């Protein structure tokens, strides 16, 4: 979605379940408005209410989208037959996007194309490399060709339905995903407590929630060095995103049940 929208809206890491929310990116031109809706990946056997929310985003996208982009990559075994069945019986135009072809070879790509043509006979299958920008325009052209006629849903100057606070929390979560291993990234959620814009600087206060005291210690690191490193990386990204100097404060708190606490999940935007 970032490549198609031209803005970094969805955080990117190599870890599974990086995306937790349904994030909209809006592309406006004179003749069209495209609303890209990036959903989380499918969570098999949900362990927490958070996972249930994530799966609901996928269900809602299947119901209200005019075009579906199914993102996969060479060698990835797509086991959600229920999703395939729903796409096959729906009247929605489907584009199967085979990403990361820069890491594959021609034979395996051709095998993937044949496989997906058999799985979803009415779909258009497009191999791309989002990283290299290869064939992105082909996907874009297919979307434009198959858009239904409609008045614009959003103002012409809008580029997302999410707030700046949401993207601040996602930037911090991305740095946690990149800098910490094992269960830490999956035990973390971020709340923005204060966002105060001054003439030359934006002052931001945030809280990182974890589920155990031991995780708090790991996040902090020796003499707080680990969280300082992640905070510095996050602050630099925030300054690019906001276009101003940022003073960033991060507090770490333990809340063992946040992934199953509906009030906290709503605070983190899971009912958006």
N, C-alpha and C positions, 0 to 999 in steps of 0.2 A: 504493500500500500504506500509506503514511503516513496518508493520509486515512481509510482503512478501519480501521487499527489504533488510530489516535489517538495515536501516538507517532512522532517522527521517527527512523526506523530506516534508511531508505535515503537516501543523500545525493542532492541535487538540483542539477543545473546544466543549462544549455542545450546543453552539449557532448555529442556522441555518445559511447557507451561509458562513460558515467559509472559505471554499476554494473558491478562486476567479479566479484562473488561471488553465491552464492545465499543470500539472507538471509530468515530466517523471523521473522514477527511473529505473535504468538499472542493471540487474543481469547477471553477466558473469561467466560461467563455461567452462570447456574444450569443451564440446559437444553442448553447447547452449548459446544463448544470449536472455534474455527476457526483453522487454521494457514495463514497466508498465506505463500507462498514467492515472493519477488521474485527473478527471474533476470536475468542480463545480457541485453542485446539480442544478436541473432544477428550474429556476426562472419563476413562473407563472406571467403573466401580467407585463412585465418589465417596471420599472419606469424611468430608466436612460440608457444612452448609455452603461455604465458599465455592466448593466444586459444583454444587447444585446450581448456584447462581451462574457460574461459568457455562454450564451446559444449557441453561435457559437462554443465554444470549444466542447460542447456535440455533435453537428452536425458533426463536423470534426472527432471526435472519432468514431462515428457510420459509417463513410465512410471508414476510413483507418485501423481500428483494425482487426486483425485476430481472436481474441477471445474477447468476451465481458463479463465482470463481472458486474452484476447488484447487487448493494449492498442495502440491506434492513434490517429490524429488526422486531421482533415480534410486532404485533399491529400497524405497520406503514401502513397507507392506501396509496398505490401507485396509483395516479389518472391520470398519464400521459399515457393514452391509445395509443396515437400516437407513443410513444417510444416502447410500447409492440408490436404494429402492425409492426413497422419497424424491430424489432428483429425477429418476426415470419416469415416475408417474406425474410429476408436476409439469406445468406448461412453461416453466421458467427456462430461459436460454442459459445453457451451462458452458463455461469455458474451463477446461482442465489445464491448469498452468503447471508445467513441469519445471521447477526452479533448480538452480545449482548445476546447470548442465556444463558449466566451466570445470566442474570437478568430475565429469564423466567422459565417456567416449561415444562415438557415433552409434556403435552397435547397441549399446545399452539404452540409448535415447530412442532408437527406432523400436526396440522391444517394448519400452514404456508406452510409446504412442499406440502401438498395436493393442497392448493390454487395455488402455483406457478407451480406445475406440470400441472394444468389445464390451467393456463394463458399462459405459454410458454411450449408447449408439448415436444419440442426437447431439452429443457435445462436440465442440471445437477443441482440439488439443494443441496447445502451443508450448514448445520448449523455450525457456528463457534463462537468463542469468541476471537477477536483480542487482547483484554486486557489480557486474560488468556493464549493466545497462543494455544487455543484448536482447533484442526482440520485444522490448517493453512497448514500443510504438505499435507493434502488431496487436498486442492485447488491447491497447487503448483504442485502436481503430475498430476492433471487433465490438467493443463496448458501445462506442458512438453509433455504429451501424445498427445496433439492436436496442437502443434506448427507446422506450415508449414516449410519445408526445405527452407533455404535462407542463403546467406552470412550475416555476422554481419553488422548491420547498423552503429554501433559506435565502437570506439577503445575499446579494451579489458579492459583497465584500467578506463574507464568512468563509473560513477555511476549515472549521471543525465545530462540533457541538459541545466540546469539552472546555472547561475553564482553565485558566492559567494555573490555578492551584493544583488541578489534576495532573498537569504535565510536570509540575515541580515534584510532586510525590513520585511520579513514574521515573523521572530522571534519577532520583535517589535510589529507588528500587533497582533500576538498571545497574547502578554502581555496586550495589550489594550482590546482585547476581554475578557480576563480573569479578568481584574481588574475594568472594567467600565460597567455600565448597560445601559439599554434602547437604545436610538438611537446612542449613542457615537460610538460604534465599527463599525456601518454601515456608519458612516459619515467620517471615517478615512482612509487615505492612507499614505504610507510611501515611501519617496525617500531617497536613499543613495547619499549624495553629495560628500563625500570623503572617500576613503578606502586606507590608507597609511600603508604599511607593513614595520616595522623596525625590527631590529635584535631580540629584546625581547618583542616587543609589537606591536599591530595593532591599529592604530588611525582611528576611524570611526566617521564621521559627518553625521547626518541624519536630515531630516525634516519630521514632521508629519503634514499633511494637514487636516484641518477640514472645515466645511461649515459655521459655525457661531462663533461669538466672545464668546457667552455663552459656547459653547463647548470647546473652548480654555481654558476658566477659569476652567471648570470642569476637563479637562485633567491635568492642572497644580495642582489643589487642593490648600489647605491652605498652604501658604508659599512654594509652589512647591513640597509638600510632596508626592502627588499622583503620579506625573510623575517620581519623584526620585525612588519610590518603583518599578514602572514598568520598569524603566531603569536599575535598579540593577538586577532584574530578567532576563531581556534581555541580559545584559552583561555577566552574568554567563553562559547562554545557548550558547552565541556566543563563549566564551572561550572554551567550550567543542567542539563546531562544528569546530572551526578553529584550536584549539590546541595551542593557544597562549594567553597571557594576552591581554586584550582589554581595550582601553580608548574610552568610548562612549559619544558622544555629541548629544543631541536631541534639536532641535528647533521646535516650534509649529507655524504654519502660517494658516491664514484663507484664503480659496479660495472657495467661495460659489458654483462655478459651476464645480468643478473638475470632478464630476461624469458624466457630459455631455460634457466635453471639450475634443475633440479627441486628440489634441496635448498633453494634460496632461495625458490622458489615455495611449497614446503611450509611454510617459516618464515612466509610471508605469509598462510598459511591457504588456499591454493588446492586442497588435498586434503580440505577440510572436508566 
